[in-house]
Amino acid sequence: MLRFMSMPEALSQCLVLNTIAAARALTRVADARFKPFGVTVQQFSLLAAIRFNPDEPVKNLAERISLDRTSLTRNLDLLEKKGLVRRIAQAAGNARICALTESGNSLLDQLLEEWQQAQKGIIAGFSERDADAYIRISKHFMKF
């Protein structure tokens, strides 16, 4: 397939480059929606992971939302500083878990509503089949 395309054409069809560009565009859209609430899309994802996976060690949360350790630590520090999250040492081992504070739970409720509205705007113009295919393909690559 590539030998029949010019290099610029082949690059324009690259799954990796198109995925990176799409991820950046989607991140910009989501960050703009969450900016008035003082959080980023990564922080929203982390808040949701903490709520919906209670008592899960921080390391597991990072894997669940595909966040590297440095980004996880930085975002947890920021969320803790804002009074949205608290870290709790587990009795066994040195694993830590996180919990949302009352403020964190309240904010997440608002963010989830905003996220639902953002989702509607993002998928507008897609058929249900196209949206399902996009999610299926994206999840396929998350296995690597």
DAWOGI-V58781 format. One line per field, one symbol per residue. ss: DSSP state (H for helix, E for strand, C for the rest). phi: phi as a letter, one per 30 degrees, with the letter a starting at -180 (. if undefined). psi: psi as a letter, one per 30 degrees, with the letter a starting at -180 (. if undefined). Layout:
ss: ???
phi: ???
psi: ???
//
This chain:
ss: CHHHCCHHHHHHCCHHHHHHHHHHHHHHHHHHHHHCCCCCHHHHHHHHHHHHCCCCEHHHHHHHCCCCHHHHHHHHHHHHHCCCEEEEECCCCCCEEEEECHHHHHHHHHHHHHHHHHHHHHHCCCCHHHHHHHHHHHHHHCCC
phi: .ddccddeddddcdeddddddddddddddddddcedcibcdddeededddddbdideeeddeddchcdedddddddedddddicbbcbdddcicdcbbbddeddddddedddddddddeeddcejcdedddddddddededddd
psi: eefflleeeeefgkeeeeeeeeeeeeeeeeeeefeffglleeeeeeeeeeefikgkkeeeeeeeghkleeeeeeeeeeeeefgfkkkkklekagkkllkkleeeeeeeeeeeeeeeeeeeeefkfkleeeeeeeeeeeeefff.
//
